[in-house]
Amino acid sequence: QGGDSRVIFGPQSSNFTSQCITNIRLHFGQFENVKHIRILLYGPVGAGKSSFISSVRSILRGKMSNLALSNATCGVSTSFTKKYVTHKVNKGKESIYPFVFIDFMGLNEDSDKGVRLDDVRMAMEGHVKEDYVFNPVAPLNKDSPFYNPSPSPEQKVHVLVCAYSANVLSMNNSVLQKMKAIREAASSLGIPQLGILTHVDEACPETGKDLKNVYKSKHIKKKDFSAALGIPLNCILPVKSYSEEIQLNEKVDALILSALRMMLDFGDEFIEYKL
């Protein structure tokens, strides 16, 4: 699973991409109580969570999309995502794909900015309702109309994905501690976890020239990311989201689809054995 460059970028790369899309298209809720795998993305401000969601939507729809609006401002220190929103991907006019993304407000080094850890845990447990506006100063109150007291299995998070930019030289210690706390909360709930290393084309000149080099690059510090967060190396996937492109690119697609496929596999397993 994950990233074998020979499979993803070899002579059969176009087969890999089309096979992934076919598998995802045919992947429909085989569970009675859960029709959509709920994938929660978290990470520092500017890690590229919204861009990843938009890229998945673009690939599966076969055309560029930016419905999960991302902030293109350089050096941004506040999160562009303010509300708890479930992102769905339409499969034709009548149906949607059997997974949804939750793009969480970015983690910030300041205690009075970014999402609160209490809110993340409540979201994982299914207690947060759609359109809840995050308050960096106070967590969701149980008396709030946006608090769901008795979540169904469908409303709980089934996969936790940490997004981190490969272009960031060092992890801020405060943010790192928050990420670890989220991981520990997910572990206590048995939720499977993986990581995506974003902006790999910006982190390494050779990868920027050709995405095929992503698995050979010494600049893409998967080991550092793995050691800092405790996510196994084989569960950390390099991706490049669409940003400046106006057309789809097979190599970009392959990395993103590889990550999405692992998310769905992990979600299936969790729903089958843990819910």
N, C-alpha and C positions, 0 to 999 in steps of 0.2 A: 504494500500500500504506500501512498505518499509519493516519494520522489525518486524514481529510478530514471536517470536522464536517457538511458537507452530506450526505455519504453515510451517516455513522454516526447523525446525529441529525435528518436531514431527514424529509420526509413518508414516505420509504421505510425508516425506521429499523427497523421491525419486520421488514421483508423482509431487511435487512442482517443482523440477529441470527439469524433462522431460516436464512438462506442459509449463514452462517458455521457454524452447528451442523451443518447438512446436509453441508457440505463436509468438516468435521472427522470426522463419522460415516463418511462414504464414503472418507475418506483412509486407505487401508491400505497396509502395507508393500509397495511395488512392487519392492523390492530383495531379491534372494535371500539375501544375507549379513546384512542388517539388517532386522529386523521392527519395531523400535521406535526412533524418534528420541529420543536421550538429550539432555535439556536440563539444563544445570547452572546453578543460580542462585547468585550470590554477591553480597556487599555487606556494609555495616556492620551491626553488631548493631542490631536493631530496624528494619531497612529494610522489613520486610513480606514477606519471601520465603515463609514458611510460609503467611501469610494469602493470598497470591496463589495458591498451589497449592490451598488449600482452596476458594478462590473458583472456580477453573477446575472443580474437581470438582463443586461445587454447581450451576454452570450446566449442565454436561453431564449431570448426573444429574437435574436439574430439582427439586432440593430441597437444603436447607442441609446442609453437611458441615463437619466440623472434624477430619478424620483427621490432617492435617498440623498438629499442635497448634502454636499460636502463643502467644507470651508477651504477655499483656495488661497487664503491669506497666509503669507509666509510668516514664520515665527509666531503663529497664533498661540495665545496662552489661556484662552477661555474656550470652553466647548461650544461647538456649533449646534450640537444636539441638545435640546432643552426638554423635550417631552418623551414619555414612554410610548413608543409607536411600534406596532407590529408591521413589518414589511413583507408583503406577499408578492409572488411572481406569477403573473397570469400565464396560463397555458391555453392559448386560444381565447375565445370570447366567453366561454361558458364555465371554465374551471381554473383552478390555480394549482401550482405545484404542491406536493405534499410536505412542504417544509416552510417555515417562516423565520425571519430574522428579527431579533430585537437589537437595535442599535442604541447602546447605552451612552448616556452623557459621559464625556471623557473624565479620567482621573486627573486630579490636579495636585501639585505639591502643597498648595495652601489648604489648610483645614476648612476654610470658609468658601472654597471654590470647588467645582466639580461634584460628581455624584457622591452620595454618602454610602458607606458600606452597609448600613442597615437597609437602605433601599435596594441594594443589589441582592442581599439575602432574601428580602421579601419578594423580589421579582423571581428569583430562582424557585421559591416555594409556591409561586403563582398568585401571590396576594395583591399584586399591583395591576390596576385596571388601565385600559387604553386611555391615552391622552393625559395621563397624570403628568403634571409639570414638576420637574425635579426642583427641590429646594436645597441648596448646598448647606444651609444653616440648620435645617431641621428635617428629620426623616418623615416618611409617610405616617400619619396618625391612624390608629385603628378606627377612629370615629369618622374618618374622612369618607366621602362618597366614592373615592377612588381606591378604597381598600376592599379587597375581595376576601371575606372571612372564610369561605369554604371552596377553595379552588379545585377544579376537576383535574384529572390526569392530563388532559389536553392543555390546560393553562399553565402547567408547571414547565420549567426549563428542562430540556432533555440533553443538551450539549452546551458546554461552556467553551468559548473560543477567546483566547487572549491575542489581541493584535498589538504588535510592537514594530516600530520602524527600524529597519536595518541601518538607516542613515543617521541614527542618533548614536553619538560616540559613547556615552555612558548613561546608565540608568540613574535617575534621581532617587535617592534613598527613601524619601517620603512616599513617592509614587510606588516604588518597589515594595515597600511594606504593605501598602494598600492592596497591591496585586496579589501578594502572598496571602493576605487575609481573605481575599475573595476565593483564592484557590482552596484554602483550608475549609471555608464554608461550603464550597461545592463538594469537596471530598467527604465532608461529614454527611452530605445528602446523597452521596454515591454517584454524583453527576460526572460523566466522562468529560475529559478536558483535552484540548490541543491548542497549539499556538500557530499563528501565521506571522511570518516576518515580512513586513510590507516594504515598499520602496527599494526593492533589491537592485533595481536598475540604477538608482542614484547612489547606492552605497559602494558599488564596485564598477570601475570604468569598463572592465572586460565584460561584465554582465550587462552593462548599459549598451555596449556594442552588439551583443548577442546573448539573449536569455539562455541559450544552451549552456553557457558557462556558469550558470548559477550554482550547480552542484559541485563545481571545482573551485569556486572562489574562496580565497582565504580572507576576504573582506567581509563575507557574510558569516558573522560570528554566531552560528547556531549553538555552539558549545557554551558560549558565555550566557546566552539567553536561557539555555536548558539548565545550566548550573544555578543561575540567579533565581529562576522561577520554579525549578523542580519539575519541569515538563520534560519527559523523555525525548531524546533526540529524534526518534522516529515519529514523534507526534508534533514536530515543528516543521511547518511547510513554508517554503519561500514563495511569495507571490508578487506580482506586479499588477496593480489595478490600472484601469484606463483613466487617463487624465487629459493628455493633449491630443490623443488620437481621434480621428473622425471615422475610422473604419476598424472593424474587428481584425485581430491578429491571432493567428493560430497558436503561436508560442505563448502569448499572454493567456489565451483561452485554456491551454493545456495545464498551466500551473494552477489557475483558479479552479478548474474543474477537478483537478487532483485533490485539492483541499476540500472542496465541497463534497466530493465522494466520500472522503474519510469522515466528514461531519455526519453525513447521513448514515454511514455504517455504524458509527459510535451511537448515534441516536436510536437506531433500530435495536441495537443490543441492549441499551439502557431500558427502553420501553418493554422489551420482551422479558428481561430478567429482573428488573429492579422496581418497576411501577406496579 
